[in-house]
Amino acid sequence: MPIHVDWGRNPISIKSLNKDELNDLLVFLRENGLKKHSIIMPDRESGGFLFFVYGKLEESFIEKWKSEGE
């Protein structure tokens, strides 16, 4: 399962079955100025893992991270 970003949720949630993938994304986002976020935690509703972003997050950052990983 790829990373899933729930843009309609406040705070924004970012989910994946792969915790390492979320960690890599979180490092990338912090290096690009993201300051307010939760820790990565188990997703009790649908399995896998998730973290929350408290504040503004541009879709372009997610797309840039995805393209760099290819």
C-alpha positions, -999 to 999 in steps of 0.1 A, spaced: 0 0 0 14 34 -9 13 64 13 -22 77 17 -27 114 27 -62 123 40 -63 160 30 -99 163 42 -91 155 78 -80 181 103 -53 174 113 -41 159 80 -33 122 85 -7 103 66 -9 65 65 10 35 53 14 -2 60 52 4 60 65 23 91 99 29 76 83 46 46 65 69 69 97 76 88 115 85 55 86 108 45 86 125 79 124 131 78 120 146 43 91 169 55 111 180 85 141 189 63 117 210 42 103 230 71 75 209 87 76 216 124 44 204 139 35 167 136 27 137 158 49 107 163 43 77 140 19 53 157 -1 22 149 -34 28 130 -59 10 151 -87 15 126 -73 1 94 -39 -14 104 -5 -1 94 8 31 108 0 68 107 10 103 118 -7 136 119 4 170 105 -6 200 125 -3 229 102 -1 236 65 12 209 42 16 214 4 7 186 -19 38 194 -39 60 182 -10 44 148 -10 47 146 -48 84 157 -47 91 130 -21 74 104 -42 93 114 -73 127 113 -55 119 78 -43 114 64 -77 
